[in-house]
Amino acid sequence: MGKLDGKYAVVTGAAKGIGAAIARKFLAEGVEKIALLDVSAIDPRSFDESGKRAFSYICDIGNEESVRETFAKIYEDFGRIDILVNNAGITRDAMFHKMTTDQWKAVLNVDLFSVFYTCRQVINPMRQQNYGRIINIASSSIRGNIGQCNYAAAKSGIVGFTCSLAKESGRKGITANCIAPGGTNTDMYKTVPQEVLEATLKRLPYGRLAEPEEIAGAAAFLASDDASYVSGQVIFVTGGNLS
């Protein structure tokens, strides 16, 4: 028996990194079906060899119409959505005095507006079924990070949005929480200059980046009934790094 037996889940940005790790963890915990969303097609059999539980949906998460159409198809295919994980995100790092309007808008659109778009698709059905788990991936960058004014603003916005949604939705059996990872071993970190990465690792208590699977464990907890009274929270998965 898994902690998520019989549940129907959606994970955005599921092709790789944290999103893929969360999807695999959910499958291991027994989800009935899971929708894997990304900007390009995903091979579901790389997640579920049976071909019966994982399904790929192409979705431009920063485009409201694309999100609306994708979720309509998921509801048609699944019948319900119990768990939504908003993981999709991008960076367009630059010092603020050099940041362009396009860099600002791109990050806010994909990282923040997408959360509004997806949650709007699930909130009324979840209210009707008196059950829902919404998990939004924020970042430890909400504390501020050099070169990431756009990213920090988007992730901070997610936190405020999630806490408000939690207060609005509790009486309908819906929890809404954030996970704020620290530096994690994903493609996003592969663009970091080596000297910057080495300096970062030196100040981390564990002396290493998190693995995506370590973030997935927190997501599985929040998605399960073990966290039925946990809502409006930000769980920092940073290996003890409090800066």
JOPE-V192367 format. One record per backbone hydrogen bond with DSSP energy under -0.5 kcal/mol. CO is the residue of the C=O (numbers start at 1). NH is the residue of the N-H. Records with the same first field share a line. If there is no record, write none. Layout:
CO->NH + NH
This chain:
2->5
3->225
4->7
7->9 + 32 + 33
8->82 + 83
9->35
10->85
11->37
16->19 + 20
17->21
18->22
19->23
20->24
21->25
22->26
23->27
24->28
25->29
26->31
27->30
29->4
30->6
33->9
34->36 + 55
35->11 + 37
36->57
37->13 + 14
38->59
42->44
43->46
44->47 + 48
48->51
53->34
55->36
57->38
59->61
60->63
62->64
63->67
64->68
65->69
66->70
67->71
68->72
69->73
70->74
71->75
72->76
73->77
74->78 + 79
75->79
82->133
83->10
84->86 + 135
85->12 + 87
86->137
95->98 + 99
96->99
100->104
101->105
102->106
103->107
104->108
105->109
106->110
107->111 + 112
108->112 + 113
109->114
112->115 + 116
113->117
114->118
115->119
116->120
117->121
118->121 + 122
119->123
122->126
123->127
124->128
125->129
126->130 + 131
127->130
132->175
133->84 + 135
134->177
135->86
136->138 + 179
139->142
140->143
141->144
145->148
147->94
148->152
149->153
150->154
151->155
152->156
153->157
154->158
155->159
156->160
157->161
158->162
159->163
160->164
161->165
162->166
163->167
164->168
165->169
166->170
169->172 + 174
170->173
173->132
175->134
176->232
177->136
178->235
179->138 + 181
180->237
181->140
183->210
184->186
186->189 + 190
187->190
188->191
189->192
193->197
194->198
195->199
196->200
197->201
198->202
199->203
200->203 + 204
201->204
204->207
210->185
211->214 + 215
212->215 + 216
213->217
214->218
215->219
216->220
217->221
218->222
219->223
220->224
221->224
224->227
225->228
227->230
229->231
233->178 + 235
234->236
235->180 + 237
236->238
237->182
238->241
240->242
